[in-house]
Structure formats: structure tokens, C-alpha cells
């Protein structure tokens, strides 16, 4: 039986969850960097005191759980970015993204009295933490606060959700028949089922078979993202979207569909002429196809019929002048007149110099599209909205149509701002500072005696951990989970060293507990 060479040490089995000390430290720094990227802003001030803002809102399903049945009393509530971390950091949260004219509900009667806002002080007693205050009456809520989104009212799960959802500009609240800035799946906007692509692929026989790799080994096939239905605009073609609910609650905007700054309307399936089939990708949308045919054939066929004119205008065709501009002549004669003659005559010039310029709404569709549809707008759509005395009152209730909105953002945290400022400046400090280092800095705001006591105890613990990890780091050895567990079990019994550190500053133990940070 062969023996082991004398100069060779026996190999120690390494557990799968072992790692070197340097790897562990680098992993922790990477995790902290990821955390700063996800949470780059300060979370020490509740926006409730600022008032109504367009800001990112979170729904807390722990403090305000969705109703189990429609008969159950339910009070929706939303909290700001800071409160989502400081007051509800350990709760189940749903990010709703930006909401217009919203005041944080944390610390109000929309939450149970046991759920207080720890970032605000009680105005009567001055103590930290308020609850049961009067909520802002101007807040508006929809089913998003129950973690339900879109017309399908599907619960959002970031781990299983595929594809892209689009947020409506929100021209109406739930109370006025709108959506309240809801988020939509493309197929739901078009009135199609969520699994429309499965049915479509089966009907078209378009199932793809994965090619066998050259080496003959099985290859994991990445699951494809949720496809976009045919006829839905490409993301780079539009800036924002107005859902069919908000269009119906503001019917005056229908006449803008297909005009400059606005894409052709995206009809719902139940509004299409053929409701039993899905348009194939090669055919594009019905609106786009009709627009092209009308533009080509109308050159020789003369003025289109009324129904065809509507489709031309919906598609954005500019071949026909709007009837409001054709005064005293036919469309054909008007197009045949040159802008000016070469001999200087003015027979082709308009003789009425006092005629006022036509408002923008006169250039829109004389017969707006019928049925329910959504409107997708380009970046410059605001420049094409009519501001005449008869149209401007429609815009006043919707400031998002008059100018681009700004979303409130808290100030950057010191760690995030340190990436923009060199070390040593006001915003400086190493961007690789650890949570423990920041904990030391936070002690500067604590009572001096307690701060010194905390630093001494922390330094004692830090030295102990460094002493334990040093040989592993120097020799490149791995630290197993069992080693770490055994070490900390031993460390918990080292009450003598901790007591000695406390005695050096004359501190005394107490049973008070501070609220932990996030």
C-alpha cells in the first residue's frame, strides 16, 4: 500500500461555502456598492412636511394589506422614499414610481396607530415619532396600492414578470374615469389576453426548434422575453402614453390622434373590425396599412370618401387639406394653384389680408376616430396642442400637458456624492467606506460618554475579528462557515474583554435599545 510522501501535508477538505478572508471583504464591499446604487439618496427626512409633490411613492403591504374581499374595509396609503427605508424598511413594499401631487401618508391615520413615522417629531410633545395625523385630502389612489396593475389587475412579481410595462400620463383619476397613472402591458392596452403570443404562435405554426450545439451537449435555452403584439409602437417612436381610460375621460384629445406629435391611435381588440383574429406581424397594424393604401391611391382617385378620409387623417396623411382651410374653391383647384406666378401677377395671391391665422385645432381631424383607443405621443407633442381660448381650458387641469414635469429627488447620500467629489472635499470620503466605518461616523451625533463607550467596544470587537482573519489572509487559506460560526460562538462568551473596554470609560450597562438603521 503506497504511503503519503513525508513532505506532503494531508489535504483538508474544503466546504463549498468557504472563501478566503480577502474574498469575503471584497464581497462585502461589492454588496455595499450595489446597495448605494439602489439607494443613492438620503433617507433622513420625510417629504410630508414639504407638501404636495411629484415623487416616487411606495405602498406598504405590511401596514396596509390588500383586502381579502371587496366587502372588507380597505384604506390605501403611500409613503415617500425616505419613509420606505427608515420606517418600513423591514416591511413588504411595492414601488409605484412617480405619483403626481402626492403627500406622504406615513404617520397619518391611513396607517394603524402602531405604525408611526420615525422621521417626524410630534408638534405637541416634540418627541420623535408621530401617528394618527390628518392625511392629505388631495391624494388620489388606484389599485396599484394593492400591488395590482394594468387593466388585467395582475399582481406584480419582479421575479416572474417579463416584458415592459408603460405608465400612463394620467389625464384622469379613478374618480373621474381615468386610470390614475396606472402601468399597462402592451397586449392589455390592445385588448388582448396576456398569453396572446402562445395562441398566435400555435395558429401560425411559428414554433421555433432550438438548434443542436456542435459539441452535441445539451444547452440551456434562455427563456424569451414577453413579445410585443403586432401593431404596438416601437419604444423609440414615442415619449409617453395616454391610456384608453384617460382618453375616454377626456374625449377632446381624440382629435389629436395621428396628427403631428401624436402617433396613430392604438385600438383595443374589441374595437377592431375583425375581433376574432390577431394581425400577423408582416401586416403591421390595420391603421398603418390603410394609411399607406389611401396615400397611394388618392393621387388619382380624387377626394376620398368620408370613411376613408377618417382613416387617412388617423394615419397622419397630409395629402388632403383640412376642409376649414378650403374656402371658396375645391381641394383640387386649391392644390393646382401655384404660390406665385413668374410674371409678378397676384391672381394666385389671397386678397383678404385681414384674415386671422387659423388656430391649431382647425388643422386637426374634423371627424376624430371612434371607439376606445390609446394615444402615444412624441417628445414634441406639447408644441402641437392648441392654446386658443376654446381649447386652453381643456389643458389647465392637466399641467403635464403644458410642460414637462420634474420629479422630486432627495439629496444624494454622502457615499453617492463622494463619487462626484474628490476625497477631502465637502462631499468627499472614500466611496469604498464600509458600513462599519459609517457607523463610527454616526457615533459623532451621540452623547459623548455613550459614543466613547461604543467606539471602545467596537474597536475591541474589530481587533478580535482582525486577529482571527489575519492568518487566513496572509496564507491565502479559506475560512469555512464552520470556522466563523465556532469563532463567534467563542467570542460571545468573551464578556471579560468587553467589560474591560467599558470600564475604561466608566460606562454602565443599561437595557435601552435604539432603533436599528437600514
TORSERO-225278 format. One record per atom (N, C-alpha, C): x, y, z; residue in three letters. Coordinates in steps of 0.02 Angstrom, whole numbers, plus 50000, padded with zeros to 5 digits. Layout:
<rs>
XYZALA...
</rs>
This chain:
<rs>
500434994050000UNK500005000050000UNK500455006250000UNK500365010549951UNK500775016449946UNK500625021350002UNK501135024050032UNK501045028950085UNK501105036050058UNK500905040650098UNK500935047750079UNK501645050150088UNK501915054150040UNK502595056950048UNK502665060950112UNK503265060550142UNK503365063750206UNK503305071350203UNK503495074350145UNK503485081650140UNK502815084350117UNK502325080250109UNK501675082550085UNK501165082250141UNK500845087950154UNK500345088350207UNK499685085550183UNK499305082550227UNK498655079950206UNK498185085750189UNK497805084750136UNK497345089850112UNK496725090050156UNK496565096050176UNK495975096950218UNK495375098150173UNK494845094250180UNK494255095350138UNK493975102350149UNK493805105550095UNK493545112350097UNK492805112250082UNK492405115150124UNK491685115350111UNK491535120050053UNK490975118850021UNK490805122749961UNK490665130049976UNK490485131550038UNK490335138450056UNK490915141850091UNK491535139450080UNK492125142550109UNK492405147850062UNK492785152550089UNK493095157750049UNK493655160850090UNK494135164150054UNK494675167450088UNK494425173750121UNK494825176250169UNK494625182250205UNK494595188250158UNK495085188650112UNK495085194250065UNK494485193950019UNK494295187849998UNK493695187249956UNK493075189449993UNK493045187650057UNK492465189650097UNK492405197250103UNK492975200550115UNK492965207850121UNK492765211150056UNK493055208650000UNK492885211549935UNK492155210449918UNK491885204749938UNK491185203349925UNK490735208149964UNK490925209550026UNK490525214150066UNK490555221250037UNK491145223350014UNK491195229949983UNK490785230349919UNK490775224949881UNK490375224849819UNK489625225249835UNK489415221649888UNK488715222049908UNK488525229049931UNK488975232249968UNK488835239049990UNK488805243949932UNK489225242849881UNK489205247149822UNK488545246149785UNK488305239949781UNK487655238749750UNK487095242149789UNK487145241849856UNK486635245049897UNK486625252549887UNK487215255649880UNK487235262849868UNK486945264649800UNK487015260049752UNK486735261349685UNK485985260849687UNK485715256049724UNK484985255349729UNK484685260849772UNK485025262749827UNK484775267749873UNK485275273449876UNK485305277649824UNK485825282849822UNK485655289049862UNK485035289749884UNK484825296049915UNK484785295449991UNK484805301150023UNK484725301350095UNK484015299450114UNK483935296350171UNK483265294350193UNK483155296450265UNK483335302750279UNK483265305250347UNK482725310450355UNK482365312150300UNK481845317250303UNK481225314950266UNK480655315150300UNK480025313450269UNK479785319350227UNK479515318050168UNK479285323550125UNK478605326250144UNK478295323350196UNK477635325750217UNK477645333150234UNK478195335550263UNK478235342550284UNK478325347150225UNK478535344550168UNK478615348750108UNK477945350150075UNK477495345250077UNK476845346150046UNK476765341949984UNK476315344149940UNK476135340349880UNK476705340549830UNK476925334649807UNK477485334049761UNK477345328649710UNK477695329049654UNK477755323249611UNK478385319549634UNK478285313549661UNK478835309949692UNK478735302449686UNK479255298749700UNK479205291449699UNK478845289149763UNK478365284849753UNK477935282549807UNK477975274949814UNK477925272649876UNK477925265449891UNK477295263749931UNK477015258049916UNK476445255449955UNK476705250150002UNK476505250550065UNK476715245750115UNK476165240550125UNK476285234550101UNK475775229250107UNK475755226250177UNK476255227750218UNK476255225250287UNK475795229550330UNK475855236050324UNK475445240650365UNK474755241650335UNK474695241050269UNK474055242050236UNK473945236350187UNK473795230350212UNK473725224450168UNK473115225050123UNK473145222250062UNK472565222450017UNK471975218750047UNK471375220750030UNK470785217450058UNK470715210350033UNK470485205850076UNK470385198950057UNK469765198150014UNK469285202750020UNK468675202649980UNK468445209849970UNK468025210949919UNK467775217849908UNK467385220649966UNK467115216250008UNK466715218550065UNK467145221150122UNK467785219450121UNK468225221450176UNK468405228850169UNK468425232250225UNK468615239350226UNK469365239950212UNK469525244150165UNK470235244850145UNK470395252250137UNK470955254250166UNK471185261250162UNK471865261250129UNK471915263250065UNK472575263450032UNK473015268850062UNK473665267950056UNK474145272750083UNK474805272050046UNK475165277550042UNK475815277550009UNK476325281450050UNK476945279450046UNK477475282750084UNK478025285050037UNK478405289950058UNK478945292650018UNK479555288150020UNK480065289949983UNK480685285949979UNK481005285250048UNK481065290850085UNK481405290550150UNK481035286050199UNK480375286750202UNK479985282650249UNK479975275350229UNK480035273950164UNK480045266950143UNK480655263350171UNK481185267050186UNK481795263950213UNK481815264550289UNK481705270650315UNK481785271850386UNK481205269150428UNK480605269450402UNK480015267450441UNK479735260650420UNK479845258650357UNK479555252450332UNK480085248050299UNK480705248750321UNK481255245150288UNK481205237650292UNK480885235050344UNK480825227850352UNK480135225250331UNK479745229550298UNK479075227550277UNK479065225650204UNK478495223050182UNK478405221350111UNK478175227550074UNK478575229950029UNK478435236249994UNK478335234949919UNK477925239249888UNK477825239249816UNK478015246149790UNK478485246349744UNK478695252749716UNK478205254849661UNK477895260549669UNK477415263049621UNK477715268249574UNK478335270049585UNK478695275149547UNK478345281949556UNK478395286349508UNK478175293249519UNK477415293849522UNK477195298049569UNK476485299649576UNK476415307249582UNK475915309849551UNK475825317049546UNK475435319849606UNK475655325649632UNK475305329149685UNK475155324549745UNK475665321349770UNK475575316449823UNK475945318749886UNK475615317849943UNK475915319350009UNK475995312750046UNK476575311650075UNK476725305450109UNK476215304050164UNK475965297850166UNK475455295850215UNK475755293050279UNK476405292350283UNK476715289450343UNK476575293850404UNK476345290650458UNK476185294350519UNK475495297250520UNK475085295650469UNK474395298150468UNK473905292550486UNK473275294350489UNK472755289450508UNK472625284350454UNK472955284950396UNK472885279850345UNK473265273550363UNK473705274050412UNK474065268250438UNK473825266850509UNK473925260850534UNK473755259350604UNK474155263750651UNK473885265050709UNK474225269250758UNK474885266250781UNK474955259750772UNK475585256450791UNK476145257750740UNK475955260350682UNK476455261850631UNK476565269350628UNK477085271650659UNK477225278750664UNK477775280750616UNK477805287350603UNK478345290050562UNK478915292050608UNK479465288450604UNK480025289750649UNK480455295650626UNK480315298450568UNK480715303950542UNK480425310750561UNK479815310850586UNK479505317250605UNK479375317350680UNK479375323350707UNK479265324250779UNK478545326450792UNK478285324350848UNK477605326350868UNK477615333850884UNK477195337850851UNK477205345050863UNK477025346950934UNK476645342750969UNK476435344451037UNK476975342751088UNK477235336651084UNK477725334451134UNK478445335451111UNK478545335951045UNK479225336651019UNK479615330151016UNK479295324551036UNK479635318151034UNK479635315350963UNK480125311250950UNK480195308250884UNK479665302950874UNK479335303050817UNK478825298050801UNK478125300850807UNK477765300950751UNK477075303450750UNK476625298150719UNK475985298350737UNK475505293750708UNK474805296850713UNK474365294250674UNK473655296150675UNK473535303450657UNK473995306550622UNK473885313350599UNK473395313550541UNK473115319450528UNK472635320250474UNK472985319350407UNK472745314750364UNK473075313750299UNK472885319350250UNK473275319850198UNK473135324850145UNK472545322550104UNK472045326850097UNK471435325050061UNK471505325349986UNK472055328249961UNK472145328749889UNK472475322749857UNK472675317749897UNK472985311749868UNK472465307649831UNK472685304549777UNK472255300049738UNK472575293249735UNK472165288049737UNK472405281149740UNK472065276949687UNK472405271749666UNK472115266749621UNK472315259849644UNK472185254849604UNK472325247949626UNK473065246349630UNK473495250849606UNK474225249749613UNK474425249149686UNK474065252549731UNK474235252349802UNK474075245549833UNK473725241249796UNK473605234349817UNK474065229449780UNK474575232149747UNK475025228149706UNK474675225149646UNK474165228549621UNK473825226449560UNK473925231749507UNK474085229549447UNK474255234149394UNK473885232349330UNK473815237249286UNK473565236249218UNK472815234749220UNK472525234349160UNK471815232649154UNK471675225549175UNK472195221249172UNK472105214249192UNK472135213449268UNK472315218749304UNK472355218649377UNK472795212849402UNK473335211749367UNK473795206449386UNK474275209049440UNK474405204849489UNK474885206749541UNK475595206449512UNK475975211549529UNK476645212049501UNK477145207949542UNK477525203949508UNK478055200049539UNK478685200949498UNK479165204449526UNK479775206049489UNK480155199749467UNK480065194249503UNK480435188149486UNK480135184449427UNK479495185449414UNK479165181849360UNK478945186349303UNK478915192849314UNK478675197449262UNK479165197749204UNK478895197449143UNK479295197949083UNK479005203349038UNK479435206148997UNK479215211448953UNK479245218248986UNK478935223148954UNK478955230048977UNK478245232548990UNK478165236349044UNK477535239549059UNK477625247049050UNK477095250549031UNK477125257649017UNK476635261349062UNK476875267049089UNK476465271049134UNK476095276449094UNK475455277149109UNK475045282149076UNK475195289149104UNK475135294249062UNK475215301149085UNK474695303049137UNK474145299449138UNK473645300549190UNK473255306949181UNK472815307249131UNK472395313149121UNK471765312949163UNK471695307949203UNK471105307449246UNK471235302849304UNK470905304049359UNK470955299649417UNK470425294249413UNK470445289549459UNK469945284249460UNK469245287249469UNK469215292649509UNK468565295749522UNK468275299049460UNK468685301249414UNK468445304649353UNK468425300049292UNK468545293549303UNK468515288849247UNK469195287349216UNK469735290449241UNK470395289149215UNK470725283249250UNK471385282749243UNK471745277049272UNK472165279049332UNK472305285449342UNK472715287549398UNK473445285549390UNK473725286449330UNK474425284849316UNK474575277449326UNK474155273249298UNK474245266049303UNK474795263749255UNK475015257549265UNK475505254349221UNK475165248849181UNK475345248149117UNK474985243649072UNK475465239049035UNK475225232949022UNK475545228448975UNK475325230448904UNK475765229848854UNK475565231748786UNK474955227848762UNK474925221348775UNK474355217448750UNK473705219448784UNK473735221548847UNK473135223548882UNK472865230148855UNK473305234648834UNK473085240848802UNK472705239348738UNK472895233948704UNK472575232148641UNK472005227348650UNK471825225848712UNK471255221448724UNK471395214148712UNK472035212148713UNK472225205148701UNK472365201648767UNK472295195048769UNK472465191448831UNK473205191548843UNK473405190248905UNK474115190448923UNK474515185248885UNK474205179548870UNK474565174148835UNK474405174148761UNK474285180048733UNK474085180548662UNK474615177348617UNK475255177948636UNK475795175548592UNK475785167948587UNK475575164548640UNK475555157248638UNK475025154948588UNK474435158148591UNK473905156448544UNK474105158248473UNK474425163948466UNK474625166348400UNK475145161748369UNK475645159548409UNK476165155148383UNK475875148448362UNK475385145948400UNK475085139548381UNK474685140148317UNK474335145848308UNK473935146748248UNK474375147648187UNK474935151048195UNK475365152448138UNK475865146848125UNK475915142048173UNK476405136748165UNK477115139448167UNK477215144448210UNK477845148148211UNK478285145948269UNK478185139748293UNK478575137348348UNK479285135848325UNK479775138648360UNK480475137848340UNK480785131948379UNK481195128048342UNK481545122448373UNK482275124548382UNK482525123748442UNK483205125848456UNK483695121348418UNK484215124548390UNK484725120748354UNK485165116948403UNK485375111048381UNK485805106948424UNK486515109448421UNK486845110548477UNK487535113048476UNK487995108148440UNK488565110848415UNK489035106848378UNK489335101248420UNK489455102748484UNK489755097648527UNK489265092248550UNK488635093148531UNK488125088148547UNK487875088448618UNK488155092848660UNK487945093248729UNK487315097448735UNK486885095848781UNK486265099948790UNK486435106948812UNK486065111748786UNK486185118748801UNK485565121748833UNK485675125348887UNK485105128548920UNK484855134248877UNK484215134148862UNK483905139248819UNK483615144748863UNK483845150848853UNK483605156448892UNK482885158048872UNK482465158748921UNK481765160048908UNK481675166948878UNK481315167248822UNK481245173548786UNK480805178348825UNK480935184848815UNK480535189948847UNK479835189948818UNK479375192848855UNK478685193048832UNK478645197248768UNK478405194548713UNK478395198348650UNK477885203848651UNK477985208748606UNK477525214348598UNK477045212748542UNK476395214048550UNK475905212348498UNK476045216348434UNK475885213448376UNK475935217148313UNK475495223348314UNK475755228848288UNK475375235048287UNK475515239548346UNK475865236948397UNK476045241148454UNK476665245148435UNK476685251648449UNK477255255748427UNK477915253448459UNK478455254548422UNK479115253348450UNK479275258448504UNK479665256448553UNK479805260848610UNK480155267248589UNK480555266948536UNK480915272948515UNK480495277648472UNK479865275948461UNK479425280048421UNK479015284948462UNK478965283848528UNK478545288048568UNK478885289748634UNK478655295248664UNK478925297648726UNK478495295748786UNK477845295848777UNK477375294448831UNK476745291348802UNK476295289248847UNK475695285848826UNK475095288348867UNK474515288848833UNK473885290648866UNK473415284748854UNK473225281348908UNK472835275248901UNK472115276748878UNK471775271548858UNK471095272348831UNK470605274848884UNK470745273348948UNK470295275849001UNK470345283449006UNK470955286049005UNK471045293249009UNK470815296748946UNK470865293448889UNK470615296348826UNK469855296848829UNK469525291748855UNK468805291848860UNK468565297148910UNK468955298248963UNK468755303349012UNK468925310348989UNK469315310848935UNK469475317348904UNK469395316748829UNK468775316148805UNK468665314648733UNK468915320148686UNK469045326148711UNK469295331448668UNK469975329848638UNK470355325348671UNK471025323848646UNK471015318748590UNK470435315748576UNK470405310748523UNK470595313648455UNK470415320048444UNK470535323048378UNK471285324048364UNK471715323248414UNK472435323948403UNK472755317548378UNK472405311848382UNK472705305448363UNK472905305548289UNK473525303848276UNK473765303548207UNK473985310148178UNK473955315548217UNK474185322048193UNK474905323148214UNK475235328548190UNK475935329648209UNK476035329448285UNK476545325748306UNK476685324948377UNK476325319148409UNK475865315948374UNK475465310448401UNK475465304748352UNK475575298648377UNK475555292748334UNK474825290848319UNK474715286748268UNK474025284248255UNK473755280748316UNK473105280748324UNK472805277548384UNK472925270048385UNK473025267448445UNK473105260248455UNK472435257648482UNK472055254648436UNK471385252448454UNK471395246248498UNK470885245648539UNK470795239448577UNK470495234148532UNK470615227948549UNK470395222448506UNK469645222548495UNK469255224148547UNK468535224148539UNK468295229848496UNK468755234448476UNK468565239948432UNK468775238548360UNK469175233248348UNK469385231648280UNK468795228648242UNK468845229148177UNK468315226248135UNK468315218648139UNK468905215748143UNK468965208448149UNK469205206848219UNK468755204848262UNK468925203748333UNK469115196648347UNK469095192248297UNK469235185248309UNK469925183048286UNK470325187748263UNK470995185948241UNK471485191248262UNK472115189348265UNK472655193948283UNK473045195548220UNK473155201848208UNK473515203948149UNK474215200948148UNK474415198048093UNK475075195048087UNK475595200548086UNK476205198948109UNK476725204148112UNK476875207248045UNK476845203447990UNK477025206147924UNK476505211247901UNK475895210947927UNK475375215447904UNK475375222047941UNK475775222647995UNK475775228548038UNK475075229748065UNK474935235748086UNK474275237248113UNK473815239048057UNK473155238248069UNK472665239948018UNK472695247348000UNK472825251548051UNK472845258648038UNK473425260447992UNK474015257548005UNK474595259147963UNK474485256747892UNK474205250747883UNK474105248047816UNK473615252447777UNK473065254447808UNK472565258547774UNK472865265347755UNK473285267947798UNK473585274547783UNK474005274147720UNK474395268847713UNK474825268347654UNK474415267447591UNK473895263247594UNK473495262147534UNK473135268447513UNK472865272147561UNK472505278147545UNK472975283447515UNK473575284047541UNK474045289047516UNK474245287647445UNK474285281147426UNK474495279347358UNK473935280047309UNK473335277947328UNK472775277847281UNK472435284547273UNK472465288847324UNK472105295147321UNK472415300047271UNK473015298647247UNK473325303247200UNK472935303447135UNK472615298047115UNK472245297647052UNK471495297147063UNK471285295447124UNK470575294147134UNK470185300247156UNK470515305847167UNK470165311847190UNK470035311547264UNK469585315947290UNK469455316147362UNK469185309547386UNK469405307147444UNK469175300747470UNK468475301247498UNK468185295447509UNK467525295147540UNK467595297147613UNK467035298947646UNK467085301047717UNK467415295847761UNK467235289447754UNK467535284447797UNK468275283647783UNK468455284347720UNK469165283747703UNK469555289847726UNK469225295647726UNK469555301747749UNK469745301147822UNK469305298147862UNK469455297347933UNK470075293147941UNK470145287747905UNK470725283447911UNK471355287047888UNK471285291147835UNK471865294947812UNK472105299647866UNK471635303147897UNK471825307947948UNK472085304448011UNK471785298648026UNK472035294848083UNK472755292748071UNK472915290848010UNK473585288647994UNK474075294347986UNK473845300447986UNK474295306047982UNK474435308147911UNK474035305847861UNK474155307847792UNK474025315247783UNK474465318547746UNK474395325747734UNK474225327147662UNK473955322147625UNK473795323147555UNK473195327647546UNK472725327547594UNK472125331547588UNK472145337347637UNK471995343447614UNK471975349147658UNK471345348747701UNK471365351147763UNK470775351147805UNK470235355447774UNK469595353447779UNK469055357347749UNK469035364547773UNK469245365847835UNK469205372747861UNK469645377547822UNK470155374947787UNK470605379347751UNK470395380247678UNK469935376347654UNK469735376647584UNK469125381247578UNK469245387647571UNK468705392447568UNK468655395247498UNK468075394347467UNK467945397347402UNK468215393347344UNK468485387447354UNK468735383547299UNK468745376247319UNK468825371747270UNK468845364647284UNK469545362647303UNK469595356547330UNK470255354247351UNK470715353447291UNK470445351147235UNK470865350147176UNK471115356747148UNK470665361647143UNK470875368247118UNK471375371547165UNK471255370747230UNK471705373847278UNK472415371047273UNK472475364547260UNK473125361547255UNK473465363247190UNK473075364847137UNK473375366247072UNK473635373347067UNK473425377847111UNK473635384747107UNK474355385447132UNK474785388447093UNK475465389547117UNK475495394947169UNK475995395047211UNK476045400247263UNK476125407147234UNK476445407847178UNK476515414347146UNK476685413247073UNK476535418047029UNK476675417546958UNK477325420946942UNK477615418646886UNK478275421246867UNK478235428446841UNK477655430446815UNK477605437246786UNK477435442546838UNK477405440546901UNK477275445546953UNK476545446846966UNK476095443346931UNK475385444646943UNK475185441847010UNK474645444447036UNK474425442547104UNK473765438847101UNK473615435747044UNK472975432347039UNK472945426347085UNK473535423247100UNK473535417447144UNK473635419247217UNK473745425747230UNK473845427947299UNK473185429047334UNK473125427447398UNK472495428947434UNK472405436447438UNK471795438747428UNK471645445947427UNK471445448447494UNK471235444047539UNK471005446247605UNK471595446247653UNK471915451947663UNK472495452447707UNK472295452947781UNK471655453947795UNK471435454547864UNK471235447847895UNK471285442347856UNK471075435847882UNK471535433647939UNK471245431647996UNK471625429648054UNK471905422548044UNK472495421048072UNK472765414348065UNK472315409248100UNK472265403448070UNK471845398148097UNK472165395248161UNK471765393848212UNK472035390448271UNK472235383248254UNK472645380448296UNK472905373748283UNK472355368548280UNK471825369548318UNK471305364348317UNK470935364048250UNK470995369448209UNK470685369348143UNK471055364648095UNK471675362948112UNK472065358448070UNK471995351148091UNK471595349848143UNK471535343048168UNK470995339248131UNK470885333148153UNK470385328948121UNK469695331948129UNK469355332848072UNK468665335248076UNK468205329848104UNK468385323548093UNK468005317848119UNK468475313448159UNK468545314548223UNK469015310548263UNK468845303248262UNK469335298948274UNK469205291748274UNK468685289848326UNK468335284548311UNK467825281948357UNK468085275748392UNK467735273948445UNK467945268048482UNK468455269748535UNK468645264648573UNK469135265648627UNK469835264248601UNK470285268648616UNK470975267848593UNK471445271748639UNK472075270048636UNK472595273548673UNK472995277848625UNK473285283248651UNK473665287948610UNK474395287948634UNK474845287348588UNK475565287648603UNK475835294248574UNK476205297848616UNK476415304548597UNK477175304748589UNK477405309348546UNK478115310448535UNK478375315648585UNK479025316848583UNK479335321348631UNK479085328548622UNK478895330448561UNK478685337348548UNK477935338248544UNK477555333548574UNK476825333948567UNK476535340248598UNK476855342948649UNK476585348948681UNK476585354948633UNK477045354948586UNK477085360548538UNK476505360548490UNK476155355048484UNK475605354448435UNK474915354948468UNK474895355848533UNK474245356648567UNK473995363748557UNK473355364348544UNK473055370948531UNK472935374548597UNK473145380948599UNK473075385048659UNK472575390748648UNK472125389948601UNK471635395248588UNK471145395648647UNK470755401148652UNK470305401948709UNK469805396348719UNK469615392848665UNK469135387448673UNK469475380848692UNK470115380048677UNK470465373748692UNK470865373948756UNK471115379748775UNK471555380248833UNK471225377848898UNK470575379048909UNK470265376448970UNK470325368848977UNK470385365248920UNK470485357948925UNK471175356148951UNK471655360648943UNK472345359248963UNK472485361149036UNK472115366149061UNK472255368749128UNK472245363249182UNK471765358649183UNK471765353549236UNK472335348549230UNK472715348749175UNK473235343749164UNK473895347349150UNK474255349549202UNK474885353249191UNK475405349049155UNK475345342449157UNK475825338249121UNK475775339049046UNK475225341949022UNK475155343248951UNK475445350048932UNK475565354348980UNK475825361048966UNK476585361148969UNK476875357449013UNK477605357249019UNK477825350649050UNK478445348949036UNK478725342749063UNK478775343249139UNK478605337849173UNK478595337849246UNK479265335849275UNK479415338549332UNK480025336649369UNK479825332449430UNK480175327049440UNK480045322649497UNK480535324349553UNK480265325249612UNK480675327049670UNK481155321249686UNK481775323049701UNK482275318249722UNK482625320749784UNK482695316649836UNK483075318749895UNK483805319949877UNK484155323349921UNK484865324549910UNK485245317949913UNK485795317649875UNK486195311649873UNK486515310249941UNK486595303949957UNK486945302050018UNK487685303650010UNK488035303950067UNK488745305750065UNK489145300650025UNK488945294250028UNK489305289149991UNK489205290049917UNK488595291749896UNK488465292649825UNK488795298949799UNK488775304349839UNK489065310649818UNK489825310349818UNK490115305749857UNK490845305149859UNK491115302949792UNK490695299849750UNK490915297949684UNK490965303949638UNK490635309449656UNK490655315449616UNK491155320549643UNK491385319749706UNK491865324349737UNK492495320549756UNK493075323449747UNK493685320149769UNK493725319849845UNK494125315149869UNK494195314349941UNK494505320649971UNK494245322650029UNK494505328550062UNK494065334650053UNK493605334350003UNK493145339949993UNK492535338850036UNK492075343650031UNK491475343250073UNK491075336950059UNK491065334949996UNK490685328949979UNK491135322849977UNK491745323350005UNK492245318149995UNK492165312250039UNK492735308750047UNK492715302450082UNK492775296850032UNK493025291250053UNK493115285650008UNK492445282549989UNK492355281249924UNK491735278049903UNK491715270749924UNK492265268149949UNK492295261249972UNK492225260650047UNK492005266150079UNK491915265950151UNK491415260550169UNK491565256750221UNK491135251150240UNK490575253650286UNK490095249350297UNK489545251050343UNK489815251950413UNK490325248150433UNK490595248950500UNK490935255750508UNK491285257950454UNK491605264550457UNK491075270050463UNK490525269250427UNK489995274250431UNK489655274050499UNK489645268050529UNK489375267650596UNK489785271650646UNK490435271450638UNK490875275450682UNK490715282850673UNK490625284950609UNK490475292050596UNK489815294050626UNK489335289450627UNK488675291050654UNK488705292150730UNK489215289250763UNK489275290050836UNK489435297250856UNK489645301350807UNK489805308250823UNK489185312150844UNK488595309550826UNK487965312950845UNK487665310250909UNK488015305650941UNK487765302551003UNK488095306051062UNK487785305251120UNK488075307951182UNK488805305851189UNK489235310351213UNK489955309151213UNK490145302851251UNK489865301951311UNK490045296151351UNK489835289751316UNK489215289651290UNK488975283751255UNK489365282651191UNK489575288051158UNK489955287451096UNK490625284251109UNK490975286651161UNK491635283851177UNK491575276551197UNK491055275151234UNK490945268251255UNK490825263751195UNK490415266251148UNK490265262351089UNK490885261251046UNK491305266351039UNK491915265751000UNK492385260751030UNK492455260851097UNK492905256251130UNK492675249051122UNK492035248051130UNK491775241251122UNK491845238951050UNK491705243451003UNK491775241650933UNK492495240150914UNK492955244350939UNK493665243150923UNK493905236450951UNK493655234751010UNK493835228251039UNK493585222550994UNK492965223150971UNK492685217950928UNK493055217750861UNK493215223650834UNK493555223950770UNK494245220750774UNK494615222150829UNK495275219250837UNK495245211750843UNK494735209350877UNK494655202150884UNK494535198850816UNK494105201850776UNK493955198950710UNK494565199250665UNK494925204950666UNK495525205550626UNK496045200350646UNK496115199350711UNK496585194350736UNK496405187450711UNK495765186050708UNK495535179550684UNK495655178650609UNK495545183950569UNK495585183450496UNK496295184350469UNK496735187350508UNK497405188950483UNK497795182950457UNK497835177450493UNK498225171750466UNK497915168850403UNK497255168950398UNK496935166450337UNK497115170750277UNK497115177350287UNK497255181950232UNK497985181550210UNK498445180850258UNK499155180550242UNK499345174150206UNK499055168650226UNK499225162150197UNK498785160250139UNK498275164450123UNK497835162850068UNK497385156950081UNK497295155350144UNK496865149750162UNK496135151850161UNK495705146950157UNK494985148250156UNK494715148250227UNK494185152050237UNK493835152250301UNK493165148750291UNK493085143250323UNK492465139450314UNK491915142450358UNK491305141050339UNK490735143350377UNK490745140550448UNK491005134350453UNK491045131350520UNK491545135050564UNK492105137350533UNK492605140950572UNK492325147550599UNK491965151150555UNK491675157550575UNK491155156650630UNK490735151550621UNK490215150250671UNK490525148650739UNK491035144350737UNK491355142350800UNK491705148250833UNK492015152650792UNK492365158350820UNK491885163150855UNK491315164550823UNK490855169350853UNK490495166350914UNK490415159850914UNK490135156750974UNK490615157751033UNK491265157151018UNK491765158251069UNK491795165651088UNK491715169951039UNK491765177151051UNK491185179651094UNK490615176551086UNK490035178651127UNK490175177651201UNK490595172951217UNK490755171751287UNK491305176151314UNK491595180451272UNK492145184751294UNK491865191051326UNK491515190151381UNK491225195851415UNK491755199851452UNK492315196551468UNK492835200051506UNK493145205751465UNK493305204351402UNK493605209551360UNK493135215351349UNK492495213951337UNK492015219351326UNK491915223351389UNK491895219851446UNK491815223351510UNK492415227851524UNK493015225451507UNK493615229551518UNK493595235851476UNK493355235351413UNK493305241251370UNK492805246251398UNK492275243751427UNK491755248151456UNK492015251551519UNK492395247751559UNK492645250551622UNK493145256051610UNK493495255951554UNK493995261151540UNK493675268051533UNK493045268351513UNK492715274851505UNK492195275851560UNK492165271251607UNK491705272051663UNK490985271251645UNK490845267651590UNK490155266851568UNK489795261451607UNK489145261851607UNK488735256851640UNK488235254051591UNK488105247851597UNK487635244551552UNK486925246751567UNK486515247051517UNK485815248351527UNK485415244051478UNK484765244251484UNK484335240051444UNK483985243951388UNK484215250051375UNK483885253951322UNK484085251251255UNK483625251551206UNK483755248951139UNK483605254451088UNK484085255851046UNK483995260750993UNK483675257350933UNK483305261250893UNK483015258450832UNK483585257250782UNK483595251450754UNK484135249750707UNK484035253450642UNK484585255150609UNK484555258350544UNK484435253250490UNK484445255650428UNK484335251250371UNK484995249950337UNK
</rs>
